[in-house]
Amino acid sequence: MVTVMGATASLSASQLSIEPGRSASTEVLVRNNGSVVDELSLRVLGEAAEWAVVEPASLSLFPQTEGTARVTF
């Protein structure tokens, strides 16, 4: 789990197995723990950024609500 400025994020799978030439995906659950509406941008950093896609790339969340995005490698 990652906490950033009043928001938390956690992956549905901590590990993924990917066969060459195939793709794999996992969901990321994001929660706005703050008291205002936040728009959170989501992206993969590091070496994996070149071959990862996050959909949607941002979530607009009301206070104390959750949203999900899919990360595909």
CHARMM-style PDB file with segment names, atoms N, HN, CA, C and O in Angstrom:
ATOM      1  N   MET     1       0.843  -1.162   0.000  1.00  0.00      PROA
ATOM      2  CA  MET     1       0.000   0.000   0.000  1.00  0.00      PROA
ATOM      3  C   MET     1       0.894   1.232   0.000  1.00  0.00      PROA
ATOM      4  O   MET     1       1.935   1.258   0.656  1.00  0.00      PROA
ATOM      5  N   VAL     2       0.473   2.256  -0.746  1.00  0.00      PROA
ATOM      6  HN  VAL     2      -0.373   2.236  -1.279  1.00  0.00      PROA
ATOM      7  CA  VAL     2       1.199   3.521  -0.836  1.00  0.00      PROA
ATOM      8  C   VAL     2       0.264   4.634  -0.398  1.00  0.00      PROA
ATOM      9  O   VAL     2      -0.892   4.674  -0.817  1.00  0.00      PROA
ATOM     10  N   THR     3       0.760   5.553   0.455  1.00  0.00      PROA
ATOM     11  HN  THR     3       1.700   5.520   0.796  1.00  0.00      PROA
ATOM     12  CA  THR     3      -0.021   6.709   0.884  1.00  0.00      PROA
ATOM     13  C   THR     3       0.647   7.968   0.360  1.00  0.00      PROA
ATOM     14  O   THR     3       1.839   8.182   0.578  1.00  0.00      PROA
ATOM     15  N   VAL     4      -0.133   8.813  -0.343  1.00  0.00      PROA
ATOM     16  HN  VAL     4      -1.101   8.639  -0.521  1.00  0.00      PROA
ATOM     17  CA  VAL     4       0.372  10.067  -0.887  1.00  0.00      PROA
ATOM     18  C   VAL     4      -0.666  11.155  -0.654  1.00  0.00      PROA
ATOM     19  O   VAL     4      -1.789  11.056  -1.149  1.00  0.00      PROA
ATOM     20  N   MET     5      -0.307  12.183   0.086  1.00  0.00      PROA
ATOM     21  HN  MET     5       0.605  12.264   0.488  1.00  0.00      PROA
ATOM     22  CA  MET     5      -1.157  13.355   0.308  1.00  0.00      PROA
ATOM     23  C   MET     5      -2.627  13.013   0.530  1.00  0.00      PROA
ATOM     24  O   MET     5      -3.481  13.506  -0.206  1.00  0.00      PROA
ATOM     25  N   GLY     6      -2.934  12.212   1.489  1.00  0.00      PROA
ATOM     26  HN  GLY     6      -2.239  11.812   2.087  1.00  0.00      PROA
ATOM     27  CA  GLY     6      -4.322  11.919   1.798  1.00  0.00      PROA
ATOM     28  C   GLY     6      -4.963  10.843   0.954  1.00  0.00      PROA
ATOM     29  O   GLY     6      -6.165  10.602   1.068  1.00  0.00      PROA
ATOM     30  N   ALA     7      -4.189  10.195   0.111  1.00  0.00      PROA
ATOM     31  HN  ALA     7      -3.213  10.391   0.017  1.00  0.00      PROA
ATOM     32  CA  ALA     7      -4.723   9.112  -0.712  1.00  0.00      PROA
ATOM     33  C   ALA     7      -3.892   7.857  -0.475  1.00  0.00      PROA
ATOM     34  O   ALA     7      -2.702   7.937  -0.169  1.00  0.00      PROA
ATOM     35  N   THR     8      -4.526   6.708  -0.618  1.00  0.00      PROA
ATOM     36  HN  THR     8      -5.492   6.643  -0.867  1.00  0.00      PROA
ATOM     37  CA  THR     8      -3.809   5.439  -0.533  1.00  0.00      PROA
ATOM     38  C   THR     8      -4.047   4.658  -1.819  1.00  0.00      PROA
ATOM     39  O   THR     8      -5.085   4.801  -2.467  1.00  0.00      PROA
ATOM     40  N   ALA     9      -3.075   3.833  -2.176  1.00  0.00      PROA
ATOM     41  HN  ALA     9      -2.232   3.716  -1.650  1.00  0.00      PROA
ATOM     42  CA  ALA     9      -3.195   2.988  -3.360  1.00  0.00      PROA
ATOM     43  C   ALA     9      -2.665   1.607  -3.027  1.00  0.00      PROA
ATOM     44  O   ALA     9      -1.653   1.471  -2.340  1.00  0.00      PROA
ATOM     45  N   SER    10      -3.350   0.583  -3.514  1.00  0.00      PROA
ATOM     46  HN  SER    10      -4.172   0.693  -4.073  1.00  0.00      PROA
ATOM     47  CA  SER    10      -2.887  -0.791  -3.311  1.00  0.00      PROA
ATOM     48  C   SER    10      -3.200  -1.609  -4.559  1.00  0.00      PROA
ATOM     49  O   SER    10      -4.219  -1.396  -5.217  1.00  0.00      PROA
ATOM     50  N   LEU    11      -2.311  -2.545  -4.874  1.00  0.00      PROA
ATOM     51  HN  LEU    11      -1.483  -2.718  -4.340  1.00  0.00      PROA
ATOM     52  CA  LEU    11      -2.481  -3.417  -6.025  1.00  0.00      PROA
ATOM     53  C   LEU    11      -3.251  -4.664  -5.636  1.00  0.00      PROA
ATOM     54  O   LEU    11      -3.122  -5.152  -4.513  1.00  0.00      PROA
ATOM     55  N   SER    12      -4.052  -5.185  -6.557  1.00  0.00      PROA
ATOM     56  HN  SER    12      -4.157  -4.788  -7.470  1.00  0.00      PROA
ATOM     57  CA  SER    12      -4.796  -6.411  -6.278  1.00  0.00      PROA
ATOM     58  C   SER    12      -3.882  -7.636  -6.293  1.00  0.00      PROA
ATOM     59  O   SER    12      -4.207  -8.657  -5.689  1.00  0.00      PROA
ATOM     60  N   ALA    13      -2.739  -7.539  -6.980  1.00  0.00      PROA
ATOM     61  HN  ALA    13      -2.475  -6.709  -7.471  1.00  0.00      PROA
ATOM     62  CA  ALA    13      -1.769  -8.639  -7.017  1.00  0.00      PROA
ATOM     63  C   ALA    13      -0.386  -8.064  -6.740  1.00  0.00      PROA
ATOM     64  O   ALA    13       0.005  -7.063  -7.341  1.00  0.00      PROA
ATOM     65  N   SER    14       0.344  -8.687  -5.844  1.00  0.00      PROA
ATOM     66  HN  SER    14       0.026  -9.500  -5.357  1.00  0.00      PROA
ATOM     67  CA  SER    14       1.691  -8.189  -5.532  1.00  0.00      PROA
ATOM     68  C   SER    14       2.732  -8.707  -6.507  1.00  0.00      PROA
ATOM     69  O   SER    14       3.829  -8.155  -6.589  1.00  0.00      PROA
ATOM     70  N   GLN    15       2.404  -9.766  -7.252  1.00  0.00      PROA
ATOM     71  HN  GLN    15       1.512 -10.215  -7.185  1.00  0.00      PROA
ATOM     72  CA  GLN    15       3.302 -10.328  -8.256  1.00  0.00      PROA
ATOM     73  C   GLN    15       2.502 -10.745  -9.472  1.00  0.00      PROA
ATOM     74  O   GLN    15       1.358 -11.182  -9.349  1.00  0.00      PROA
ATOM     75  N   LEU    16       3.105 -10.610 -10.657  1.00  0.00      PROA
ATOM     76  HN  LEU    16       4.035 -10.255 -10.757  1.00  0.00      PROA
ATOM     77  CA  LEU    16       2.486 -11.051 -11.897  1.00  0.00      PROA
ATOM     78  C   LEU    16       3.477 -11.920 -12.653  1.00  0.00      PROA
ATOM     79  O   LEU    16       4.676 -11.644 -12.657  1.00  0.00      PROA
ATOM     80  N   SER    17       2.978 -12.965 -13.290  1.00  0.00      PROA
ATOM     81  HN  SER    17       2.004 -13.189 -13.287  1.00  0.00      PROA
ATOM     82  CA  SER    17       3.792 -13.790 -14.176  1.00  0.00      PROA
ATOM     83  C   SER    17       3.390 -13.459 -15.611  1.00  0.00      PROA
ATOM     84  O   SER    17       2.210 -13.471 -15.961  1.00  0.00      PROA
ATOM     85  N   ILE    18       4.389 -13.165 -16.425  1.00  0.00      PROA
ATOM     86  HN  ILE    18       5.347 -13.156 -16.141  1.00  0.00      PROA
ATOM     87  CA  ILE    18       4.119 -12.796 -17.806  1.00  0.00      PROA
ATOM     88  C   ILE    18       4.984 -13.653 -18.716  1.00  0.00      PROA
ATOM     89  O   ILE    18       6.203 -13.707 -18.558  1.00  0.00      PROA
ATOM     90  N   GLU    19       4.351 -14.316 -19.662  1.00  0.00      PROA
ATOM     91  HN  GLU    19       3.361 -14.272 -19.791  1.00  0.00      PROA
ATOM     92  CA  GLU    19       5.079 -15.100 -20.657  1.00  0.00      PROA
ATOM     93  C   GLU    19       5.533 -14.168 -21.776  1.00  0.00      PROA
ATOM     94  O   GLU    19       4.833 -13.206 -22.091  1.00  0.00      PROA
ATOM     95  N   PRO    20       6.674 -14.430 -22.373  1.00  0.00      PROA
ATOM     96  CA  PRO    20       7.149 -13.595 -23.479  1.00  0.00      PROA
ATOM     97  C   PRO    20       6.081 -13.444 -24.569  1.00  0.00      PROA
ATOM     98  O   PRO    20       5.452 -14.421 -24.975  1.00  0.00      PROA
ATOM     99  N   GLY    21       5.892 -12.234 -25.024  1.00  0.00      PROA
ATOM    100  HN  GLY    21       6.403 -11.440 -24.694  1.00  0.00      PROA
ATOM    101  CA  GLY    21       4.915 -11.954 -26.071  1.00  0.00      PROA
ATOM    102  C   GLY    21       3.489 -11.797 -25.580  1.00  0.00      PROA
ATOM    103  O   GLY    21       2.596 -11.496 -26.372  1.00  0.00      PROA
ATOM    104  N   ARG    22       3.259 -11.989 -24.311  1.00  0.00      PROA
ATOM    105  HN  ARG    22       3.984 -12.233 -23.668  1.00  0.00      PROA
ATOM    106  CA  ARG    22       1.924 -11.877 -23.730  1.00  0.00      PROA
ATOM    107  C   ARG    22       1.840 -10.648 -22.847  1.00  0.00      PROA
ATOM    108  O   ARG    22       2.838  -9.967 -22.617  1.00  0.00      PROA
ATOM    109  N   SER    23       0.638 -10.368 -22.351  1.00  0.00      PROA
ATOM    110  HN  SER    23      -0.174 -10.922 -22.538  1.00  0.00      PROA
ATOM    111  CA  SER    23       0.452  -9.263 -21.411  1.00  0.00      PROA
ATOM    112  C   SER    23      -0.190  -9.796 -20.137  1.00  0.00      PROA
ATOM    113  O   SER    23      -0.789 -10.872 -20.115  1.00  0.00      PROA
ATOM    114  N   ALA    24      -0.046  -9.021 -19.098  1.00  0.00      PROA
ATOM    115  HN  ALA    24       0.441  -8.148 -19.115  1.00  0.00      PROA
ATOM    116  CA  ALA    24      -0.683  -9.333 -17.824  1.00  0.00      PROA
ATOM    117  C   ALA    24      -1.149  -8.020 -17.223  1.00  0.00      PROA
ATOM    118  O   ALA    24      -0.581  -6.963 -17.496  1.00  0.00      PROA
ATOM    119  N   SER    25      -2.185  -8.095 -16.404  1.00  0.00      PROA
ATOM    120  HN  SER    25      -2.647  -8.954 -16.182  1.00  0.00      PROA
ATOM    121  CA  SER    25      -2.693  -6.867 -15.809  1.00  0.00      PROA
ATOM    122  C   SER    25      -3.111  -7.100 -14.363  1.00  0.00      PROA
ATOM    123  O   SER    25      -3.342  -8.227 -13.923  1.00  0.00      PROA
ATOM    124  N   THR    26      -3.197  -6.000 -13.656  1.00  0.00      PROA
ATOM    125  HN  THR    26      -3.009  -5.085 -14.013  1.00  0.00      PROA
ATOM    126  CA  THR    26      -3.650  -6.001 -12.281  1.00  0.00      PROA
ATOM    127  C   THR    26      -4.433  -4.713 -12.052  1.00  0.00      PROA
ATOM    128  O   THR    26      -4.315  -3.758 -12.820  1.00  0.00      PROA
ATOM    129  N   GLU    27      -5.218  -4.696 -11.009  1.00  0.00      PROA
ATOM    130  HN  GLU    27      -5.315  -5.472 -10.385  1.00  0.00      PROA
ATOM    131  CA  GLU    27      -5.960  -3.481 -10.685  1.00  0.00      PROA
ATOM    132  C   GLU    27      -5.296  -2.775  -9.515  1.00  0.00      PROA
ATOM    133  O   GLU    27      -4.722  -3.401  -8.624  1.00  0.00      PROA
ATOM    134  N   VAL    28      -5.392  -1.453  -9.545  1.00  0.00      PROA
ATOM    135  HN  VAL    28      -5.859  -0.944 -10.268  1.00  0.00      PROA
ATOM    136  CA  VAL    28      -4.930  -0.641  -8.430  1.00  0.00      PROA
ATOM    137  C   VAL    28      -6.163   0.040  -7.836  1.00  0.00      PROA
ATOM    138  O   VAL    28      -6.941   0.683  -8.542  1.00  0.00      PROA
ATOM    139  N   LEU    29      -6.318  -0.118  -6.530  1.00  0.00      PROA
ATOM    140  HN  LEU    29      -5.687  -0.640  -5.957  1.00  0.00      PROA
ATOM    141  CA  LEU    29      -7.427   0.490  -5.803  1.00  0.00      PROA
ATOM    142  C   LEU    29      -6.904   1.761  -5.153  1.00  0.00      PROA
ATOM    143  O   LEU    29      -5.937   1.723  -4.393  1.00  0.00      PROA
ATOM    144  N   VAL    30      -7.544   2.888  -5.452  1.00  0.00      PROA
ATOM    145  HN  VAL    30      -8.330   2.919  -6.069  1.00  0.00      PROA
ATOM    146  CA  VAL    30      -7.131   4.187  -4.922  1.00  0.00      PROA
ATOM    147  C   VAL    30      -8.254   4.720  -4.049  1.00  0.00      PROA
ATOM    148  O   VAL    30      -9.422   4.692  -4.435  1.00  0.00      PROA
ATOM    149  N   ARG    31      -7.889   5.206  -2.866  1.00  0.00      PROA
ATOM    150  HN  ARG    31      -6.940   5.229  -2.552  1.00  0.00      PROA
ATOM    151  CA  ARG    31      -8.871   5.759  -1.927  1.00  0.00      PROA
ATOM    152  C   ARG    31      -8.483   7.193  -1.578  1.00  0.00      PROA
ATOM    153  O   ARG    31      -7.335   7.471  -1.233  1.00  0.00      PROA
ATOM    154  N   ASN    32      -9.456   8.100  -1.673  1.00  0.00      PROA
ATOM    155  HN  ASN    32     -10.389   7.874  -1.953  1.00  0.00      PROA
ATOM    156  CA  ASN    32      -9.265   9.491  -1.265  1.00  0.00      PROA
ATOM    157  C   ASN    32      -9.625   9.590   0.211  1.00  0.00      PROA
ATOM    158  O   ASN    32     -10.805   9.580   0.564  1.00  0.00      PROA
ATOM    159  N   ASN    33      -8.626   9.684   1.070  1.00  0.00      PROA
ATOM    160  HN  ASN    33      -7.667   9.692   0.783  1.00  0.00      PROA
ATOM    161  CA  ASN    33      -8.856   9.796   2.510  1.00  0.00      PROA
ATOM    162  C   ASN    33      -9.015  11.245   2.970  1.00  0.00      PROA
ATOM    163  O   ASN    33      -9.221  11.502   4.156  1.00  0.00      PROA
ATOM    164  N   GLY    34      -8.920  12.182   2.040  1.00  0.00      PROA
ATOM    165  HN  GLY    34      -8.752  11.973   1.077  1.00  0.00      PROA
ATOM    166  CA  GLY    34      -8.999  13.601   2.366  1.00  0.00      PROA
ATOM    167  C   GLY    34     -10.427  14.099   2.543  1.00  0.00      PROA
ATOM    168  O   GLY    34     -11.384  13.324   2.555  1.00  0.00      PROA
ATOM    169  N   SER    35     -10.540  15.416   2.682  1.00  0.00      PROA
ATOM    170  HN  SER    35      -9.763  16.045   2.673  1.00  0.00      PROA
ATOM    171  CA  SER    35     -11.850  16.034   2.909  1.00  0.00      PROA
ATOM    172  C   SER    35     -12.320  16.869   1.725  1.00  0.00      PROA
ATOM    173  O   SER    35     -13.342  17.549   1.816  1.00  0.00      PROA
ATOM    174  N   VAL    36     -11.574  16.827   0.594  1.00  0.00      PROA
ATOM    175  HN  VAL    36     -10.744  16.275   0.520  1.00  0.00      PROA
ATOM    176  CA  VAL    36     -11.961  17.547  -0.621  1.00  0.00      PROA
ATOM    177  C   VAL    36     -11.883  16.595  -1.813  1.00  0.00      PROA
ATOM    178  O   VAL    36     -11.222  15.558  -1.751  1.00  0.00      PROA
ATOM    179  N   VAL    37     -12.569  16.964  -2.902  1.00  0.00      PROA
ATOM    180  HN  VAL    37     -13.106  17.806  -2.952  1.00  0.00      PROA
ATOM    181  CA  VAL    37     -12.497  16.175  -4.131  1.00  0.00      PROA
ATOM    182  C   VAL    37     -11.077  16.287  -4.679  1.00  0.00      PROA
ATOM    183  O   VAL    37     -10.537  17.389  -4.779  1.00  0.00      PROA
ATOM    184  N   ASP    38     -10.475  15.165  -5.029  1.00  0.00      PROA
ATOM    185  HN  ASP    38     -10.914  14.270  -4.947  1.00  0.00      PROA
ATOM    186  CA  ASP    38      -9.121  15.138  -5.586  1.00  0.00      PROA
ATOM    187  C   ASP    38      -9.122  14.443  -6.936  1.00  0.00      PROA
ATOM    188  O   ASP    38      -9.843  13.468  -7.151  1.00  0.00      PROA
ATOM    189  N   GLU    39      -8.296  14.964  -7.847  1.00  0.00      PROA
ATOM    190  HN  GLU    39      -7.711  15.756  -7.672  1.00  0.00      PROA
ATOM    191  CA  GLU    39      -8.031  14.250  -9.097  1.00  0.00      PROA
ATOM    192  C   GLU    39      -6.624  13.708  -8.990  1.00  0.00      PROA
ATOM    193  O   GLU    39      -5.669  14.467  -8.822  1.00  0.00      PROA
ATOM    194  N   LEU    40      -6.496  12.404  -9.087  1.00  0.00      PROA
ATOM    195  HN  LEU    40      -7.272  11.788  -9.223  1.00  0.00      PROA
ATOM    196  CA  LEU    40      -5.220  11.728  -8.902  1.00  0.00      PROA
ATOM    197  C   LEU    40      -4.738  11.166 -10.232  1.00  0.00      PROA
ATOM    198  O   LEU    40      -5.461  10.421 -10.893  1.00  0.00      PROA
ATOM    199  N   SER    41      -3.521  11.521 -10.623  1.00  0.00      PROA
ATOM    200  HN  SER    41      -2.934  12.127 -10.086  1.00  0.00      PROA
ATOM    201  CA  SER    41      -2.905  11.003 -11.843  1.00  0.00      PROA
ATOM    202  C   SER    41      -2.163   9.724 -11.500  1.00  0.00      PROA
ATOM    203  O   SER    41      -1.467   9.648 -10.487  1.00  0.00      PROA
ATOM    204  N   LEU    42      -2.317   8.721 -12.350  1.00  0.00      PROA
ATOM    205  HN  LEU    42      -2.882   8.782 -13.173  1.00  0.00      PROA
ATOM    206  CA  LEU    42      -1.698   7.419 -12.123  1.00  0.00      PROA
ATOM    207  C   LEU    42      -0.736   7.106 -13.260  1.00  0.00      PROA
ATOM    208  O   LEU    42      -1.083   7.259 -14.431  1.00  0.00      PROA
ATOM    209  N   ARG    43       0.477   6.665 -12.915  1.00  0.00      PROA
ATOM    210  HN  ARG    43       0.758   6.540 -11.964  1.00  0.00      PROA
ATOM    211  CA  ARG    43       1.431   6.256 -13.933  1.00  0.00      PROA
ATOM    212  C   ARG    43       2.453   5.306 -13.325  1.00  0.00      PROA
ATOM    213  O   ARG    43       2.688   5.306 -12.116  1.00  0.00      PROA
ATOM    214  N   VAL    44       3.041   4.513 -14.175  1.00  0.00      PROA
ATOM    215  HN  VAL    44       2.850   4.513 -15.157  1.00  0.00      PROA
ATOM    216  CA  VAL    44       4.086   3.582 -13.777  1.00  0.00      PROA
ATOM    217  C   VAL    44       5.419   4.301 -13.971  1.00  0.00      PROA
ATOM    218  O   VAL    44       5.636   4.959 -14.989  1.00  0.00      PROA
ATOM    219  N   LEU    45       6.304   4.170 -12.992  1.00  0.00      PROA
ATOM    220  HN  LEU    45       6.128   3.635 -12.166  1.00  0.00      PROA
ATOM    221  CA  LEU    45       7.623   4.797 -13.055  1.00  0.00      PROA
ATOM    222  C   LEU    45       8.709   3.742 -13.238  1.00  0.00      PROA
ATOM    223  O   LEU    45       8.469   2.554 -13.025  1.00  0.00      PROA
ATOM    224  N   GLY    46       9.890   4.174 -13.630  1.00  0.00      PROA
ATOM    225  HN  GLY    46      10.085   5.140 -13.803  1.00  0.00      PROA
ATOM    226  CA  GLY    46      11.026   3.270 -13.760  1.00  0.00      PROA
ATOM    227  C   GLY    46      11.051   2.558 -15.103  1.00  0.00      PROA
ATOM    228  O   GLY    46      10.402   2.980 -16.060  1.00  0.00      PROA
ATOM    229  N   GLU    47      11.814   1.467 -15.156  1.00  0.00      PROA
ATOM    230  HN  GLU    47      12.341   1.124 -14.378  1.00  0.00      PROA
ATOM    231  CA  GLU    47      11.998   0.714 -16.397  1.00  0.00      PROA
ATOM    232  C   GLU    47      10.685   0.210 -16.980  1.00  0.00      PROA
ATOM    233  O   GLU    47      10.528   0.172 -18.200  1.00  0.00      PROA
ATOM    234  N   ALA    48       9.752  -0.172 -16.139  1.00  0.00      PROA
ATOM    235  HN  ALA    48       9.879  -0.140 -15.147  1.00  0.00      PROA
ATOM    236  CA  ALA    48       8.480  -0.733 -16.615  1.00  0.00      PROA
ATOM    237  C   ALA    48       7.585   0.315 -17.286  1.00  0.00      PROA
ATOM    238  O   ALA    48       6.626  -0.049 -17.966  1.00  0.00      PROA
ATOM    239  N   ALA    49       7.875   1.594 -17.109  1.00  0.00      PROA
ATOM    240  HN  ALA    49       8.654   1.890 -16.557  1.00  0.00      PROA
ATOM    241  CA  ALA    49       7.031   2.650 -17.681  1.00  0.00      PROA
ATOM    242  C   ALA    49       6.923   2.557 -19.198  1.00  0.00      PROA
ATOM    243  O   ALA    49       5.895   2.919 -19.771  1.00  0.00      PROA
ATOM    244  N   GLU    50       7.978   2.073 -19.851  1.00  0.00      PROA
ATOM    245  HN  GLU    50       8.813   1.779 -19.386  1.00  0.00      PROA
ATOM    246  CA  GLU    50       7.993   1.975 -21.313  1.00  0.00      PROA
ATOM    247  C   GLU    50       6.982   0.968 -21.854  1.00  0.00      PROA
ATOM    248  O   GLU    50       6.516   1.114 -22.984  1.00  0.00      PROA
ATOM    249  N   TRP    51       6.638  -0.045 -21.069  1.00  0.00      PROA
ATOM    250  HN  TRP    51       7.016  -0.163 -20.151  1.00  0.00      PROA
ATOM    251  CA  TRP    51       5.736  -1.078 -21.565  1.00  0.00      PROA
ATOM    252  C   TRP    51       4.549  -1.315 -20.643  1.00  0.00      PROA
ATOM    253  O   TRP    51       4.026  -2.426 -20.557  1.00  0.00      PROA
ATOM    254  N   ALA    52       4.131  -0.257 -19.953  1.00  0.00      PROA
ATOM    255  HN  ALA    52       4.556   0.646 -20.022  1.00  0.00      PROA
ATOM    256  CA  ALA    52       2.954  -0.354 -19.079  1.00  0.00      PROA
ATOM    257  C   ALA    52       1.927   0.705 -19.478  1.00  0.00      PROA
ATOM    258  O   ALA    52       2.277   1.809 -19.895  1.00  0.00      PROA
ATOM    259  N   VAL    53       0.669   0.346 -19.339  1.00  0.00      PROA
ATOM    260  HN  VAL    53       0.385  -0.550 -19.000  1.00  0.00      PROA
ATOM    261  CA  VAL    53      -0.434   1.258 -19.632  1.00  0.00      PROA
ATOM    262  C   VAL    53      -1.360   1.268 -18.429  1.00  0.00      PROA
ATOM    263  O   VAL    53      -1.713   0.211 -17.907  1.00  0.00      PROA
ATOM    264  N   VAL    54      -1.760   2.466 -17.981  1.00  0.00      PROA
ATOM    265  HN  VAL    54      -1.473   3.325 -18.405  1.00  0.00      PROA
ATOM    266  CA  VAL    54      -2.704   2.612 -16.874  1.00  0.00      PROA
ATOM    267  C   VAL    54      -3.986   3.203 -17.440  1.00  0.00      PROA
ATOM    268  O   VAL    54      -3.959   4.254 -18.081  1.00  0.00      PROA
ATOM    269  N   GLU    55      -5.113   2.530 -17.206  1.00  0.00      PROA
ATOM    270  HN  GLU    55      -5.135   1.676 -16.686  1.00  0.00      PROA
ATOM    271  CA  GLU    55      -6.416   2.987 -17.704  1.00  0.00      PROA
ATOM    272  C   GLU    55      -7.448   2.959 -16.595  1.00  0.00      PROA
ATOM    273  O   GLU    55      -7.667   1.895 -16.016  1.00  0.00      PROA
ATOM    274  N   PRO    56      -8.085   4.051 -16.270  1.00  0.00      PROA
ATOM    275  CA  PRO    56      -7.807   5.396 -16.763  1.00  0.00      PROA
ATOM    276  C   PRO    56      -6.543   5.953 -16.138  1.00  0.00      PROA
ATOM    277  O   PRO    56      -6.096   5.474 -15.096  1.00  0.00      PROA
ATOM    278  N   ALA    57      -5.963   6.974 -16.779  1.00  0.00      PROA
ATOM    279  HN  ALA    57      -6.327   7.362 -17.625  1.00  0.00      PROA
ATOM    280  CA  ALA    57      -4.714   7.568 -16.305  1.00  0.00      PROA
ATOM    281  C   ALA    57      -4.944   8.524 -15.134  1.00  0.00      PROA
ATOM    282  O   ALA    57      -3.984   8.948 -14.491  1.00  0.00      PROA
ATOM    283  N   SER    58      -6.188   8.864 -14.852  1.00  0.00      PROA
ATOM    284  HN  SER    58      -6.968   8.519 -15.374  1.00  0.00      PROA
ATOM    285  CA  SER    58      -6.485   9.697 -13.685  1.00  0.00      PROA
ATOM    286  C   SER    58      -7.857   9.324 -13.130  1.00  0.00      PROA
ATOM    287  O   SER    58      -8.734   8.842 -13.847  1.00  0.00      PROA
ATOM    288  N   LEU    59      -8.010   9.563 -11.839  1.00  0.00      PROA
ATOM    289  HN  LEU    59      -7.298   9.955 -11.256  1.00  0.00      PROA
ATOM    290  CA  LEU    59      -9.282   9.306 -11.155  1.00  0.00      PROA
ATOM    291  C   LEU    59      -9.674  10.560 -10.385  1.00  0.00      PROA
ATOM    292  O   LEU    59      -8.850  11.136  -9.675  1.00  0.00      PROA
ATOM    293  N   SER    60     -10.909  10.980 -10.518  1.00  0.00      PROA
ATOM    294  HN  SER    60     -11.579  10.512 -11.094  1.00  0.00      PROA
ATOM    295  CA  SER    60     -11.444  12.086  -9.736  1.00  0.00      PROA
ATOM    296  C   SER    60     -12.317  11.474  -8.646  1.00  0.00      PROA
ATOM    297  O   SER    60     -13.342  10.858  -8.936  1.00  0.00      PROA
ATOM    298  N   LEU    61     -11.906  11.647  -7.390  1.00  0.00      PROA
ATOM    299  HN  LEU    61     -11.073  12.148  -7.155  1.00  0.00      PROA
ATOM    300  CA  LEU    61     -12.577  10.968  -6.283  1.00  0.00      PROA
ATOM    301  C   LEU    61     -13.096  11.951  -5.249  1.00  0.00      PROA
ATOM    302  O   LEU    61     -12.383  12.861  -4.826  1.00  0.00      PROA
ATOM    303  N   PHE    62     -14.333  11.759  -4.849  1.00  0.00      PROA
ATOM    304  HN  PHE    62     -14.912  11.019  -5.192  1.00  0.00      PROA
ATOM    305  CA  PHE    62     -14.901  12.517  -3.741  1.00  0.00      PROA
ATOM    306  C   PHE    62     -14.240  12.069  -2.441  1.00  0.00      PROA
ATOM    307  O   PHE    62     -13.645  10.992  -2.396  1.00  0.00      PROA
ATOM    308  N   PRO    63     -14.334  12.874  -1.386  1.00  0.00      PROA
ATOM    309  CA  PRO    63     -13.756  12.482  -0.102  1.00  0.00      PROA
ATOM    310  C   PRO    63     -14.289  11.126   0.369  1.00  0.00      PROA
ATOM    311  O   PRO    63     -15.474  10.823   0.228  1.00  0.00      PROA
ATOM    312  N   GLN    64     -13.399  10.331   0.922  1.00  0.00      PROA
ATOM    313  HN  GLN    64     -12.436  10.576   1.037  1.00  0.00      PROA
ATOM    314  CA  GLN    64     -13.732   9.028   1.502  1.00  0.00      PROA
ATOM    315  C   GLN    64     -14.343   8.043   0.504  1.00  0.00      PROA
ATOM    316  O   GLN    64     -15.140   7.185   0.883  1.00  0.00      PROA
ATOM    317  N   THR    65     -13.966   8.169  -0.776  1.00  0.00      PROA
ATOM    318  HN  THR    65     -13.319   8.866  -1.084  1.00  0.00      PROA
ATOM    319  CA  THR    65     -14.440   7.220  -1.789  1.00  0.00      PROA
ATOM    320  C   THR    65     -13.246   6.544  -2.446  1.00  0.00      PROA
ATOM    321  O   THR    65     -12.102   6.962  -2.273  1.00  0.00      PROA
ATOM    322  N   GLU    66     -13.538   5.478  -3.213  1.00  0.00      PROA
ATOM    323  HN  GLU    66     -14.468   5.138  -3.353  1.00  0.00      PROA
ATOM    324  CA  GLU    66     -12.511   4.676  -3.866  1.00  0.00      PROA
ATOM    325  C   GLU    66     -12.771   4.595  -5.363  1.00  0.00      PROA
ATOM    326  O   GLU    66     -13.900   4.765  -5.823  1.00  0.00      PROA
ATOM    327  N   GLY    67     -11.731   4.339  -6.099  1.00  0.00      PROA
ATOM    328  HN  GLY    67     -10.814   4.201  -5.726  1.00  0.00      PROA
ATOM    329  CA  GLY    67     -11.828   4.096  -7.522  1.00  0.00      PROA
ATOM    330  C   GLY    67     -10.771   3.084  -7.922  1.00  0.00      PROA
ATOM    331  O   GLY    67      -9.821   2.850  -7.175  1.00  0.00      PROA
ATOM    332  N   THR    68     -10.925   2.480  -9.095  1.00  0.00      PROA
ATOM    333  HN  THR    68     -11.696   2.670  -9.702  1.00  0.00      PROA
ATOM    334  CA  THR    68      -9.954   1.490  -9.559  1.00  0.00      PROA
ATOM    335  C   THR    68      -9.462   1.854 -10.956  1.00  0.00      PROA
ATOM    336  O   THR    68     -10.155   2.490 -11.750  1.00  0.00      PROA
ATOM    337  N   ALA    69      -8.244   1.424 -11.212  1.00  0.00      PROA
ATOM    338  HN  ALA    69      -7.680   0.907 -10.567  1.00  0.00      PROA
ATOM    339  CA  ALA    69      -7.655   1.542 -12.553  1.00  0.00      PROA
ATOM    340  C   ALA    69      -6.968   0.223 -12.854  1.00  0.00      PROA
ATOM    341  O   ALA    69      -6.622  -0.526 -11.941  1.00  0.00      PROA
ATOM    342  N   ARG    70      -6.772  -0.057 -14.122  1.00  0.00      PROA
ATOM    343  HN  ARG    70      -7.053   0.552 -14.864  1.00  0.00      PROA
ATOM    344  CA  ARG    70      -6.111  -1.290 -14.538  1.00  0.00      PROA
ATOM    345  C   ARG    70      -4.732  -0.951 -15.082  1.00  0.00      PROA
ATOM    346  O   ARG    70      -4.572  -0.044 -15.898  1.00  0.00      PROA
ATOM    347  N   VAL    71      -3.746  -1.695 -14.616  1.00  0.00      PROA
ATOM    348  HN  VAL    71      -3.875  -2.433 -13.953  1.00  0.00      PROA
ATOM    349  CA  VAL    71      -2.367  -1.549 -15.094  1.00  0.00      PROA
ATOM    350  C   VAL    71      -2.048  -2.788 -15.913  1.00  0.00      PROA
ATOM    351  O   VAL    71      -2.112  -3.911 -15.412  1.00  0.00      PROA
ATOM    352  N   THR    72      -1.700  -2.572 -17.193  1.00  0.00      PROA
ATOM    353  HN  THR    72      -1.648  -1.660 -17.599  1.00  0.00      PROA
ATOM    354  CA  THR    72      -1.381  -3.679 -18.085  1.00  0.00      PROA
ATOM    355  C   THR    72       0.079  -3.571 -18.514  1.00  0.00      PROA
ATOM    356  O   THR    72       0.548  -2.517 -18.944  1.00  0.00      PROA
ATOM    357  N   PHE    73       0.781  -4.700 -18.381  1.00  0.00      PROA
ATOM    358  HN  PHE    73       0.400  -5.556 -18.031  1.00  0.00      PROA
ATOM    359  CA  PHE    73       2.196  -4.785 -18.764  1.00  0.00      PROA
ATOM    360  C   PHE    73       2.338  -5.668 -19.981  1.00  0.00      PROA
ATOM    361  OT1 PHE    73       3.449  -5.874 -20.469  1.00  0.00      PROA
TER     362      PHE     73
END
